[in-house]
Amino acid sequence: MESCDPSRRVHRTCLRTWPERERYLRERLTAWATRAPAPRDPTASHLLYRTEAIAAVISVLVDDDVLRGREWVENVLVEVAHVDALDQRSFPLDRWSDWMRRDPQAWRAATHPSERDDIDALVIAQAALRERWPDTAAVLQSPEFEAFAIKVRRRAVELPEEEAAERRKWAEYNARVLVWSRTATPACSRCASPGPHPLSDEREDGPRVLTCRACEYPIFLPE
């Protein structure tokens, strides 16, 4: 598959004849289904269903509704993947019943007619999911959803703590930058222009930096 870079986008026509196709797709599905959340990720997610060929994940953004204990179920998103499909499909959880019976609006919103291979695989995934959870109510009443709800409640506690820790980290860092900018007067690493250089405004979510007064190149606190 010389014309494709598997770390980026894979051409469907190349994939069909690639000798490593099956191994690549299996590893790709596993990586997608088991991906770890990024630091301070404002979402909670849960693996709803997993086989060697199919995976389904439910997730929700931990926004003010979640943080304030309001109703959040209507914001839950479902993502479905099949090992033979290059793209995952997503739809709101409250459309699960519609999607399972292939309501035209719900089905079209989660499929692309030109991707016939993906649609064929998606039909297989849908049948497996429908057998276990035929409608939205079945999902909401399942042990899997209760485990997800526990994760959401836990994330609602963790996220403000992580954000507070992040603000403290930058406050401590930026305090050092302020002292350094007043005492070290560093030269620009690009044009060698001597200091002092202007310091960026106060911020809670990132580093303050000096900006070279000659070439406007950023000057960061040394490691």
N, C-alpha and C positions, 0 to 999 in steps of 0.2 A: 504494500500500500504506500508506494513511494510518494504519491501526490498528496497524502494526508498526514497531518500531525495529530496523533491520537490525543495529545494533551489539549488540543483545541477542538475544533469542529470536524467531525468525520463525515466525509461524503458518503451518502447512502449507496451510491453505485459502487464505490470502492469497497464498502463494508461487505456487500453481498459476496464478493469473490475473495476476500482476505482470508488466508489460511488461519490466522489467529483470531478470527471473528468470535467464536464461541467463548474462548478464554477471556478476551477483552470485554465482552458484554457481561459475563458473569462477574468479573472483577468490578466493572463499572456499576452494576446494580448493588453489589455489596458496599462499595464506597459511598454510594448515594444513601442507602438505607441506614448505614451506621455512622454517618458523618457526625462529628462532635460539634456542639454549638461554639461559636466564636466568643471570645471574652466580651462580657457586657452585652451579649446578644439579647435584644428586647423581645424575644419570642420564646414560647414554650412549645416543645414538640414531643410527639410520642409515636413510636412504631406500632401502628395498629395491626398490621398483618405482614407476615413474611414467610415466603417459601423460597426455594432455589430460583424460581422464575418470576415471582410477583412480590411487590412490596407496596404497602400503603402507609402513609404518614399523615397524622393530623397535627395541626399547629394553630397557634393564635398569638397575635401581637399583645404583649403585656402592656397595655395602654392605661389611660386613666380609669376606664371602666373596670378593668381588672384590679388595679391598685386600690380603687375605692370600693371594691366589693360589689359592683353592679353586675348586671347580667352580661355575659360575654359569649355565651354559646353560639349566638347568631353570627359571630365573627370568625368562627373556626373554619379553617381551610383544609381540604383534603387533597393530597397529592398521591397519584397512583402511577406506579412504574412497572413495566414488564421487561424481562431480560432481552427480548427481541425488539424492543422499541427504543429508538434513540432519544425520544423526548418523553418526559413525564407529563401527565395530565392533571390539571387541578380544577377544583370547583368548590363552592361553599358547602359546608356540611349540611346546611338546611335544604340543599338541593339533592341530597343523597337519594331520596326516594325517586325523584324525577330522573336522575341520572341512571338509576338501576332499571327503570322501565323505558329508558332511552327516549324520554321526552325530547322532541325535536330541538327545543330551545336549549335545554340543559346539555344535551349530547353535542350539539354543534359548538357550544361555547367551550367545550373541553376537547374538541378534536379539530384536526385540519384535514379536510377531505382529500387533499393532494398526497397525504402521507399514508398510502394504503397499507404499507407494512405495519406501521404503528397502530392503525385502526384494527387490523386483524388481531394483533397481540392484545390490544386493549379490550376487545370483546372477550378473550379468554380470561383476562384479569377480572373483568366485570362479573363473569359467571361465577368465579371462585368467591368473590366478595359477596355477591348476592345470596349465595347459598348460606353464608354465615350471618349476614346482616341484610335482610331483604328491604329494610326501610330505615329512615332516619331514627325513628323511635328505638329500633333494635340496637343501633350504635350507641345512642345516649344511655340506654339501660345496661350496657355491657360492662363487664369488669375492666375491659381495656380502656373504656372512656373514663371510668372512675380513677384508674391509674393516671390517666392524662390530667384529670381535674386536680389530683394531688400535686402533680408537677406544676400546674399553672399556679396553684396557691403558694407553692414553695418559691416559684420564680417571682411572684409578686412581693415576697419578703426579701429575697436575695437581691433583686435588681436595684432597689434604692440603696441598699448597703454597698453594692459594688460601685454605684455612681458616686456615693459619698466618699468611698475610698479613692476613686479616681480623682475627685476634686482635691482631696488632701494631698495626693501625690503631686499634682501639678502646682498646688499652692506652695509646697515645700521646694519643688524644683525652681519655680519662678522667683521665690525669695532668694535663692542662690544666684540666679541670673541677675537680679537687681544689684546685689552686692558686687558681683563680678563686673558688671557693666560700669560701676562707679569706681572700682579700684584697679582693674586690670587694663582698661582701655585697649583692648586687643586690636591688632591690625587686620584688615580684610585679607582672607586667605586667597582671594582671586586677584585683586589689583594692588594689594599691599598698602592701601590707603590707611594712614594711622587714625586711631580713635581720637576723641570719643565719637561713637556712632549712636544714632537715635534708637531707642528701645520701643518695641511694639507695645500696644495697649495691654492692659490687664485682661486676663481671660481665665476661666475656670476649667476649660476642657482641652487645654493644650499648652505647648511651651511658648513663652515669650522669647523673642529673638531680637538681636541687633540687626540693623539693616545698614549696609555700607553707605555712607553719605556720598561716595563718589560713583559707585557702579550699581548700587541697590542690591548687592548680593547678600543673602542672609548669613548671619554669623551666629553660630550656636555655641552654647556653653560646652567646653571640652569635656570629653568623657572622664 
